[in-house]
Amino acid sequence: MSGTTEEAIDYTKAYVELEHTLTVPQILSELGVDLSTRRIYRPLGDFMVYLNQRRFKVIELRRRYIECFVKGWTGEYRVIVDLKRLHYYCSCPHSRIRRALCKHVLLALELYCYLRQEIGDVAEFLREYLDRIVEW
């Protein structure tokens, strides 16, 4: 291009870090869950890693409902969360055998909050199933 001066780009400063405040841990903390002892925060802290590594496959997303696949370290699990009916399903062993609210459901809830920007129903859902959250 004639007449234009190209500036050198300093690629060491060209990286952008996406900052996202996690919603689900904040809600759990407000509900009185001690995140430091229950080891819940670490998997949820990996939310942006899961997102950037394309480990979520959204099947259906609408108000008060998310259905997706979450690719974990040992497999891919189908997750359904119906906030209107206060119902959830995950195909992982923790959820199927122990009837637990597993990290895949929590990650799907975080994804729902991230995509829909709606947290009121998520807070109500978590309050309902607080006793089913498992440590991992």
C-alpha positions as CSV (number, residue, x, y, z in Angstrom):
1,M,0.0,0.0,0.0
2,S,1.5,3.3,-1.0
3,G,1.6,6.1,1.4
4,T,0.8,4.0,4.5
5,T,3.2,3.2,7.2
6,E,2.7,-0.2,8.9
7,E,3.5,-0.2,12.6
8,A,5.2,-3.2,14.1
9,I,3.0,-5.3,16.3
10,D,4.3,-6.4,19.6
11,Y,2.8,-9.9,19.7
12,T,3.8,-10.4,23.4
13,K,1.1,-7.9,24.2
14,A,-1.4,-9.1,21.6
15,Y,-3.0,-11.8,23.7
16,V,-6.5,-11.1,25.1
17,E,-7.6,-12.7,28.3
18,L,-11.3,-13.2,28.5
19,E,-12.6,-12.4,32.0
20,H,-15.8,-14.0,33.2
21,T,-17.1,-13.9,36.7
22,L,-18.6,-17.3,37.5
23,T,-22.3,-17.1,38.5
24,V,-23.0,-20.6,39.9
25,P,-20.2,-20.4,42.6
26,Q,-21.5,-17.0,43.6
27,I,-25.1,-18.3,44.0
28,L,-23.8,-21.3,46.0
29,S,-21.8,-19.0,48.2
30,E,-24.9,-16.9,48.9
31,L,-26.8,-20.1,49.8
32,G,-24.2,-20.8,52.4
33,V,-22.1,-23.4,50.7
34,D,-18.4,-23.3,51.8
35,L,-16.8,-23.6,48.4
36,S,-13.3,-24.1,49.8
37,T,-14.2,-27.3,51.6
38,R,-16.5,-28.8,49.1
39,R,-14.1,-28.6,46.1
40,I,-16.8,-27.2,43.9
41,Y,-15.0,-24.1,42.7
42,R,-12.2,-25.9,40.8
43,P,-14.3,-27.7,38.2
44,L,-16.5,-24.6,37.8
45,G,-13.3,-22.5,37.6
46,D,-12.5,-24.6,34.5
47,F,-15.6,-23.3,32.8
48,M,-13.8,-21.0,30.5
49,V,-11.3,-23.8,29.6
50,Y,-14.3,-26.1,28.7
51,L,-15.8,-23.3,26.7
52,N,-12.6,-22.5,24.8
53,Q,-11.8,-26.1,24.2
54,R,-15.3,-26.6,22.7
55,R,-16.3,-29.2,25.3
56,F,-19.9,-28.0,25.3
57,K,-22.3,-29.0,22.6
58,V,-25.6,-27.2,23.0
59,I,-28.6,-29.3,21.8
60,E,-31.4,-27.0,22.9
61,L,-31.4,-23.6,24.8
62,R,-34.4,-21.7,25.7
63,R,-35.8,-19.8,28.6
64,R,-35.5,-22.0,31.7
65,Y,-34.1,-25.0,29.8
66,I,-30.8,-26.2,28.6
67,E,-29.8,-29.5,27.0
68,C,-26.2,-30.1,26.1
69,F,-23.3,-32.5,26.0
70,V,-20.4,-31.9,28.3
71,K,-17.2,-33.6,27.3
72,G,-15.3,-34.5,30.5
73,W,-11.9,-36.0,30.9
74,T,-13.3,-39.6,30.9
75,G,-16.3,-39.3,28.6
76,E,-19.0,-37.2,27.1
77,Y,-22.2,-36.8,29.1
78,R,-25.7,-35.7,28.2
79,V,-27.1,-33.1,30.5
80,I,-30.6,-31.7,30.7
81,V,-31.7,-29.0,33.1
82,D,-35.3,-27.9,33.2
83,L,-35.5,-24.9,35.5
84,K,-39.2,-24.6,35.1
85,R,-40.0,-28.1,36.4
86,L,-36.9,-28.2,38.7
87,H,-35.7,-31.3,37.0
88,Y,-32.2,-32.4,35.9
89,Y,-30.5,-35.4,34.2
90,C,-26.9,-36.3,33.6
91,S,-25.7,-39.5,32.1
92,C,-22.5,-39.6,34.2
93,P,-22.2,-42.3,37.0
94,H,-22.3,-39.8,39.8
95,S,-25.7,-38.6,38.7
96,R,-27.2,-41.9,37.6
97,I,-26.1,-44.0,40.6
98,R,-25.9,-41.5,43.4
99,R,-28.7,-39.2,42.1
100,A,-26.2,-36.4,42.7
101,L,-26.1,-32.9,41.3
102,C,-22.8,-33.5,39.6
103,K,-20.2,-31.1,38.2
104,H,-21.6,-31.6,34.6
105,V,-25.0,-30.2,35.7
106,L,-23.3,-27.3,37.5
107,L,-21.2,-26.6,34.4
108,A,-24.4,-26.7,32.2
109,L,-26.0,-24.2,34.7
110,E,-23.0,-22.0,34.3
111,L,-23.2,-22.3,30.5
112,Y,-26.9,-21.4,30.7
113,C,-26.1,-18.2,32.8
114,Y,-23.3,-17.4,30.4
115,L,-25.5,-17.7,27.3
116,R,-28.9,-16.5,28.6
117,Q,-27.8,-14.0,31.2
118,E,-30.6,-15.2,33.5
119,I,-29.8,-16.2,37.0
120,G,-33.0,-16.0,39.1
121,D,-34.3,-19.5,38.1
122,V,-30.8,-21.0,38.5
123,A,-30.7,-19.7,42.1
124,E,-34.1,-21.2,42.8
125,F,-33.0,-24.5,41.2
126,L,-29.8,-24.7,43.2
127,R,-31.7,-23.9,46.4
128,E,-34.0,-26.8,45.7
129,Y,-31.1,-29.3,45.1
130,L,-28.6,-28.0,47.6
131,D,-28.4,-31.3,49.5
132,R,-27.6,-33.2,46.3
133,I,-24.4,-31.4,45.4
134,V,-21.5,-33.9,45.6
135,E,-17.8,-33.5,46.3
136,W,-15.4,-34.8,43.6
